[in-house]
Amino acid sequence: MSQTAPAGAMPPVEVHAADLPLHCPTPAMAAWSSHPRVFLDVTKTGQAQCPYCGTVFKFVGELPHGH
């Protein structure tokens, strides 16, 4: 059984070890849609959601040492 995202929902943003420490908004996001920077921990559960804009980030790959 597969789950589908609600209409209009964005797929998770994939992040890698090189993107840590992760914060939202990221440098790739448009300046007009900025909100206060918040650091997100994707290493514990594999994903995190920004409390401001709702963007979901999903960690892929191996965790770096020390995290």
C-alpha positions in Angstrom: 0.0 0.0 0.0 1.5 3.3 -1.0 0.7 6.7 0.6 0.3 9.7 -1.6 0.9 13.3 -0.5 -2.0 15.7 -0.4 -2.5 17.7 -3.6 -0.1 20.7 -3.7 2.2 19.2 -1.1 5.9 19.5 -1.9 8.1 16.4 -1.7 10.7 16.3 1.1 14.0 18.2 0.4 16.8 15.7 0.4 19.9 16.7 2.4 23.3 15.0 2.8 26.1 15.1 5.3 27.7 18.0 3.5 24.5 20.1 4.2 24.9 19.8 8.0 24.3 21.6 10.2 21.0 22.1 8.4 19.1 25.3 8.7 16.0 26.8 7.1 15.8 28.9 5.1 18.6 27.4 3.1 20.9 29.5 0.9 19.0 28.1 -2.2 15.7 29.5 -1.0 14.4 32.8 -2.4 15.1 35.9 -0.3 11.5 37.1 -0.5 10.3 34.0 1.3 12.7 34.3 4.2 11.8 33.7 7.8 14.0 33.7 10.9 16.8 31.1 10.6 16.1 27.9 12.5 18.5 24.9 12.8 16.9 21.5 12.3 18.2 18.1 13.5 17.6 15.5 10.8 20.1 13.1 12.2 18.0 11.6 15.0 14.9 10.6 13.0 16.0 11.0 9.4 13.7 14.0 8.8 12.6 17.3 10.2 10.0 19.9 9.4 10.6 23.7 9.6 8.2 25.2 12.1 7.9 28.4 10.1 7.3 27.4 6.5 6.5 23.7 6.8 9.3 22.5 4.5 10.2 18.9 5.2 13.8 17.9 5.0 14.9 14.2 4.7 18.4 13.0 5.4 19.9 10.6 2.9 23.2 8.8 3.0 25.5 8.0 5.9 25.8 10.2 8.9 29.2 11.9 9.4 31.3 10.8 12.3 30.5 12.7 15.5 26.8 13.3 14.7 
